[in-house]
C-alpha cells in the first residue's frame, strides 16, 4: 500500500471525536494544537477531557454516538473501546465522504496519525501504515535526540527572510540559488547581516559576493555512527566536499544529492594532487560563496596536514572552522580492547607516524618505559621500526598490536611482541600500531588474528 504523506490545515475546521477515554485523550493532545474545532461525543469522559471542555478547548456532548453527528465535519476519529461502534462510525463517515481514522484498526482508516518530532513550524512525521506504532515511536526518539532544539526559531527567522527575498528579487536561477544556500544553516548564520531588512544592494548581489566558509571536519575512523553530530550536519548540508582517500563511501553517501564530492587524497606515497592544489581548491570554492567541507579521516589535527591548510586559508582571508573527530588511535584501542593510559602500566601516550618513527632525520622517540606508543601509518615492513626500538632499549617482550581498518567492516587485530614485530603478516592499509604494557593480554602473548564485532554486523 502506497500512502501520500500530507500535512492538513485544520485551523477553524470542524472535527468529531467519538469516545472520551484514554485512547481518545492521546488523540486530543495532537488535534488541539492544530486549531481544529473539536467536538467529542461520549456518554462518559475522562476527567482531563472534562476539564478541557470546561475551559472551552473542546465541546463534549454527553451521550451515545448518532450517525447524524457526522454531518458537516472535515475529519472524524473513532476512539471508543467498542469495535462495533468504531466500525459504524467509519462506515457512516465513508458514506458521507469524510476522512476517518479508527484508532488501532488500520483497515478502517483513511489516514494515520504519525509519530511526530516538532521544532516550531518544523514537523517530521513517521508512519508505518499502522503496522507498528512502536517502531515509529522508536524512530521518532532517535530523530528527536539528534535534531537541534533551536531549529524552530531559526526556521521562523529564515521564513521571514525568504518572504522578503520573494518580494524583492525577480524570479530566476539567481534567486533560487540564494534561497537554497540560505537553507544551509551554517551559511545563513555566517551571513547574518542578510537577515536584516533588505537594501537595494541586495538586488544586485551576486553569488560570488556571498561569503563562503571552509570546515576542516574529522570523519572519524570510518564508521558513520562514530561521526559527531556536527560533522554529520555539515556533511549533509555542504556545497562541496573535498575528502581524503581513507574516508569510506558509507560516509560520503551522507552528502546531499546536489553536493560536489571530490577526492583530494594522497595515499601510499602516490600524490595525485599536491597540497598546494588542495589549498587552491578550498580557497576558490569558498571565494565563490560555497560551504566547503574538507573531510579528513580521523581527527583533522592529528597528522592531517591541518596546520598547512589553516595557514593557507588564513593567508587568503577565508573563514574556516575545525570540527574535531575520533582519531584512529582511539578506535584501534577499542578494537583490542585496551586502555591507552592504564594506571598500572602507562602514564604517557606518544603519537607518531611510521615515517617519523623510521626516519634518521628526526630525533628518536623519547624512551619512556610507562608510555603507550601509537604509530599511524606504520608501513607493511615493521622490522626496521622493531630494530630501532630495541636499540633504544625497549624490551623484546613489549606487547604490540597492529589494527587494520579500525571501526570498519573488515577490522582485524594482530597481536605480537616487539621481538616478533618484524615477522607479522603484512596488514591492509589503513593500519595502526599500538605498543606498550597496556596492550598486554591476560593470557600468553602470541600472534593472534581476530575479527571484531564490526565485521560481523
C-alpha positions in Angstrom: 0.0 0.0 0.0 1.4 3.4 -1.0 0.4 6.4 1.1 0.7 10.0 0.3 2.2 12.0 3.2 0.3 15.2 3.7 0.1 17.9 6.3 -3.5 19.2 6.7 -4.5 22.7 7.7 -7.2 22.2 10.3 -7.3 25.7 11.8 -11.0 26.6 12.4 -12.4 23.4 10.7 -14.9 21.2 12.4 -13.8 17.8 13.6 -15.5 14.9 15.5 -14.0 12.5 18.0 -16.2 9.6 19.1 -15.1 8.3 22.5 -13.6 10.1 25.6 -11.3 7.6 27.3 -7.5 7.3 27.5 -7.1 6.5 23.8 -9.2 9.5 22.8 -7.2 11.7 25.1 -4.0 10.8 23.3 -5.5 12.0 20.0 -6.9 15.2 21.6 -3.5 16.3 22.5 -2.4 16.2 18.9 -5.7 17.7 17.5 -6.0 20.7 19.7 -2.5 22.0 18.7 -3.9 22.4 15.1 -6.7 24.8 15.9 -9.4 22.2 15.0 -12.9 23.0 16.3 -13.3 19.7 18.1 -16.5 18.1 19.2 -16.4 15.0 21.4 -19.3 12.5 21.6 -19.4 10.1 24.6 -21.8 9.2 27.4 -18.8 9.4 29.9 -15.5 11.3 29.6 -12.0 11.2 31.2 -11.5 13.8 33.9 -8.9 15.6 31.8 -11.3 15.8 28.8 -14.0 17.2 31.1 -11.5 19.9 32.2 -10.7 20.7 28.6 -14.4 21.1 27.8 -14.9 23.4 30.9 -12.0 25.5 29.7 -13.6 25.9 26.2 -10.9 24.0 24.4 -13.4 21.5 23.0 -17.1 20.6 23.1 -18.2 17.5 25.0 -21.7 16.1 24.1 -22.7 13.7 26.9 -24.5 10.9 25.0 -24.0 8.0 22.7 -23.0 8.4 19.1 -25.6 9.1 16.4 -24.8 8.9 12.7 -26.2 12.4 12.3 -23.3 13.7 14.4 -21.1 13.2 11.4 -22.7 15.8 9.2 -20.6 18.9 8.5 -17.3 17.5 9.8 -14.0 17.7 8.0 -12.3 14.8 9.8 -13.6 12.1 12.2 -11.8 9.9 14.7 -13.4 6.8 16.2 -11.7 6.1 19.6 -14.2 4.0 21.7 -13.5 0.7 23.3 -16.3 -0.9 21.3 -15.3 -2.3 17.9 -18.9 -2.3 16.7 -19.3 1.4 17.4 -16.0 2.3 15.7 -17.0 0.2 12.7 -20.3 2.1 12.5 -18.6 5.5 12.7 -16.2 4.5 9.9 -19.0 3.1 7.6 -21.3 6.1 8.1 -18.4 8.6 7.6 -17.3 6.9 4.4 -20.8 7.2 3.0 -20.6 10.9 3.6 -17.1 11.3 2.1 -15.4 12.3 5.4 -11.8 11.3 6.1 -11.9 9.0 9.1 -9.4 7.3 11.5 -10.4 4.3 13.6 -7.8 4.1 16.3 -5.7 0.8 16.3 -7.8 -0.5 13.4 -5.8 0.0 10.2 -8.4 -1.5 7.8 -10.9 1.2 9.0 -8.6 4.2 8.5 -8.4 6.7 5.6 -5.3 8.3 7.3 -2.9 7.5 10.2 -1.6 9.7 13.0 2.2 9.8 12.5 4.7 9.8 15.3 5.9 13.4 15.2 9.0 15.3 16.0 8.3 19.0 16.5 10.6 22.0 16.4 8.3 25.0 16.0 7.0 25.0 12.4 9.2 22.1 11.5 7.4 18.8 11.8 8.8 15.4 10.9 6.1 12.7 10.9 6.9 8.9 10.8 4.3 6.4 9.7 4.4 2.6 9.5 0.9 2.5 7.9 -0.4 1.1 11.1 2.0 -1.9 11.1 3.9 -1.0 14.2 3.4 2.3 16.1 6.1 1.2 18.4 8.7 1.3 15.6 7.5 4.7 14.6 7.9 6.0 18.2 11.4 4.5 18.4 12.5 6.2 15.1 10.9 9.5 16.4 13.0 9.3 19.6 16.2 8.8 17.5 15.5 11.8 15.3 14.5 13.9 18.3 17.7 13.1 20.0 19.9 14.3 17.1 17.8 17.3 15.9 18.9 20.7 17.3 16.4 22.1 19.8 16.8 25.7 18.5 15.9 24.8 14.9 12.3 26.1 15.3 13.2 29.8 16.0 15.9 29.6 13.3 13.3 28.3 10.8 11.0 31.2 11.7 13.7 33.7 11.0 14.6 32.0 7.8 11.0 32.1 6.7 10.7 35.8 7.4 13.8 36.5 5.3 12.6 34.1 2.5 9.4 36.1 2.1 11.5 39.3 1.8 13.6 37.8 -1.0 10.5 36.6 -2.8 9.1 40.1 -2.6 12.2 42.0 -3.7 14.1 39.6 -6.0 12.9 38.8 -9.5 12.2 35.1 -10.3 15.1 33.2 -11.8 18.1 31.0 -11.1 19.9 33.6 -9.0 17.0 33.9 -6.6 16.5 30.2 -6.5 20.3 29.6 -5.8 20.2 32.2 -3.0 17.2 30.6 -1.3 18.8 27.1 -1.4 22.1 28.4 0.0 20.3 30.2 2.9 18.6 26.9 3.7 22.0 25.7 4.9 22.1 26.9 8.5 25.8 27.5 8.8 25.8 29.6 5.7 22.7 31.6 6.9 24.3 32.3 10.3 27.7 33.2 8.8 25.8 35.8 6.7 23.5 37.0 9.5 23.7 40.6 8.2 21.5 39.4 5.4 18.6 38.8 7.9 18.1 42.5 8.4 15.8 44.5 6.2 16.9 44.2 2.6 18.8 47.1 1.0 18.9 48.0 -2.7 22.4 46.5 -3.0 21.0 43.0 -2.4 19.1 43.1 -5.6 22.4 43.1 -7.5 24.4 41.0 -5.0 25.8 38.1 -7.0 26.5 34.6 -5.7 30.2 35.3 -5.9 29.8 38.2 -3.4 28.4 35.9 -0.7 31.0 34.8 1.9 31.9 31.1 1.8 33.4 29.1 4.6 35.7 26.1 4.9 35.2 23.4 7.6 38.1 21.1 8.4 36.0 18.1 9.5 37.1 14.9 11.2 35.4 11.9 9.6 36.5 9.6 12.4 37.9 6.1 11.9 35.3 5.2 9.2 32.1 4.0 11.0 29.3 6.6 10.2 27.9 6.0 13.7 31.2 7.5 15.1 30.7 10.8 13.4 30.0 13.7 15.7 26.5 15.3 15.3 28.1 18.5 14.0 30.2 16.6 11.4 27.1 14.8 10.2 25.1 18.0 9.8 27.9 19.7 7.9 28.4 16.7 5.5 24.7 16.6 4.8 24.5 20.4 4.0 27.8 21.1 2.3 28.0 22.5 -1.2 31.5 21.0 -1.7 33.2 18.0 0.0 36.9 17.6 -0.6 37.9 14.3 1.1 40.9 12.1 1.8 41.1 8.7 0.2 40.7 7.0 3.5 37.2 8.4 4.1 34.9 5.4 3.2 31.9 5.5 0.8 29.5 4.9 3.7 30.3 8.4 5.0 30.5 10.1 1.6 27.0 8.8 0.8 25.6 11.0 3.5 26.3 14.1 1.4 23.3 15.8 -0.3 22.5 14.9 -3.9 23.5 18.3 -5.1 26.9 18.4 -3.4 30.1 18.3 -5.3 32.2 15.5 -3.9 35.9 15.1 -4.9 38.8 13.1 -3.6 41.9 15.0 -2.9 43.7 12.2 -1.1 47.4 11.2 -1.2 47.8 7.6 -0.3 50.6 5.1 -0.1 53.1 7.6 -1.4 51.1 8.3 -4.6 50.3 12.0 -4.9 47.6 12.5 -7.5 47.2 16.1 -6.2 49.6 18.4 -4.4 48.9 20.1 -1.1 49.1 23.5 -2.8 46.4 22.3 -5.3 44.2 21.3 -2.3 44.7 24.8 -0.9 43.7 26.4 -4.2 40.5 24.3 -4.5 39.4 25.2 -0.9 40.0 28.9 -1.4 38.4 29.0 -4.9 35.2 27.3 -3.7 35.0 29.5 -0.6 35.5 32.7 -2.5 32.7 31.6 -4.8 30.4 31.7 -1.7 30.2 27.9 -1.2 30.2 25.9 2.1 33.2 23.7 1.8 33.8 20.6 4.0 37.5 19.4 3.9 36.8 15.9 5.2 39.7 14.2 6.8 40.0 10.7 8.2 40.1 10.5 12.0 40.8 13.9 13.5 41.9 16.9 11.4 44.6 17.9 13.9 46.3 14.5 14.2 48.6 14.0 11.2 46.1 15.6 8.9 48.1 18.5 7.5 45.7 20.8 9.2 48.4 23.3 10.0 49.3 23.9 6.4 45.7 24.2 5.3 44.8 26.6 8.1 47.7 28.7 7.3 46.8 28.8 3.6 43.1 29.7 4.4 44.1 32.4 6.8 46.6 33.9 4.3 43.8 34.0 1.7 41.4 35.6 4.2 39.0 32.7 4.0 36.9 32.0 7.1 37.4 28.5 8.5 36.5 26.3 11.4 37.9 23.0 12.7 35.4 20.2 13.7 37.2 17.5 15.7 36.7 13.8 15.0 37.6 10.5 16.7 41.2 9.7 15.8 42.1 6.2 14.6 44.2 5.6 17.8 41.1 5.5 19.9 39.2 3.2 17.5 42.2 0.9 17.4 42.5 0.8 21.2 38.8 0.0 21.4 39.3 -2.8 18.9 41.9 -4.6 21.0 40.5 -3.5 23.6 42.9 -1.8 25.9 43.2 1.5 27.8 45.9 3.6 26.4 46.5 5.1 29.9 46.2 2.0 32.1 47.0 3.3 35.6 49.2 0.3 36.3 51.3 0.5 33.1 51.0 3.7 31.1 51.1 7.3 32.3 52.1 8.6 28.8 50.9 8.3 25.3 53.2 9.0 22.3 51.7 9.6 18.9 53.9 9.4 15.8 53.8 8.3 12.2 55.7 5.5 10.5 57.7 8.0 8.5 58.8 9.9 11.6 59.4 6.8 13.6 61.7 5.2 11.0 63.4 8.4 9.8 67.0 9.1 10.8 66.4 12.8 10.1 64.4 13.2 13.3 65.2 12.8 16.9 64.3 9.4 18.3 61.1 8.9 20.1 61.8 9.5 23.8 62.3 6.3 25.8 59.5 6.1 28.4 59.0 2.7 29.9 55.5 3.6 31.0 54.4 5.0 27.7 51.9 3.6 25.2 53.3 4.2 21.7 51.0 4.7 18.8 52.3 4.7 15.3 50.0 5.9 12.5 50.7 4.5 9.0 53.5 2.2 10.2 54.0 0.6 6.8 54.0 -3.0 5.8 57.5 -4.0 6.9 57.9 -3.3 10.6 61.3 -4.9 11.0 63.3 -1.6 10.8 61.0 0.0 13.4 61.3 -3.0 15.7 65.1 -2.9 15.4 65.3 0.9 16.2 63.1 0.5 19.3 65.2 -2.4 20.6 68.3 -0.3 20.0 66.7 2.4 22.1 66.4 -0.1 24.9 62.8 -1.2 24.7 62.5 -4.9 25.8 61.7 -7.6 23.2 58.7 -8.8 25.2 57.0 -5.4 24.9 53.4 -6.2 23.8 52.3 -4.9 20.4 49.1 -4.9 18.4 48.6 -4.0 14.7 45.0 -2.9 14.0 43.8 -2.7 10.4 40.6 -0.9 9.3 39.7 0.1 12.9 36.0 0.5 13.5 35.2 -0.5 9.9 33.9 -3.7 8.3 36.9 -6.0 7.9 38.6 -4.8 11.1 41.4 -7.1 12.1 43.8 -7.2 15.1 47.2 -8.9 15.1 49.0 -9.3 18.5 52.7 -9.9 18.9 55.7 -8.6 20.9 58.4 -6.2 19.9 60.7 -9.2 19.3 58.2 -10.6 16.8 57.1 -7.4 15.2 59.2 -7.8 12.1 57.7 -11.2 11.4 54.0 -10.3 11.4 51.9 -10.8 8.3 51.6 -7.6 6.3 48.3 -5.8 7.1 46.0 -4.0 4.8 46.0 -0.2 4.9 44.9 1.8 6.8 46.6 0.3 9.8 47.9 1.5 13.1 50.5 0.0 15.6 50.0 0.2 19.4 52.9 -0.9 21.6 53.2 -0.8 25.4 52.5 -2.8 28.5 48.9 -1.5 28.4 48.4 -3.8 25.4 49.4 -6.9 27.4 46.9 -9.8 27.2 45.8 -11.7 30.2 46.9 -14.9 28.5 50.4 -15.6 27.0 51.3 -13.1 24.3 51.2 -14.6 20.8 50.3 -13.6 17.3 46.6 -13.8 17.0 44.2 -12.6 14.3 40.6 -11.9 15.3 37.7 -10.4 13.5 35.8 -7.9 15.6 32.1 -7.4 16.1 32.3 -4.7 13.4 33.0 -7.3 10.8 30.0 -9.4 12.0 27.4 -6.7 11.6 
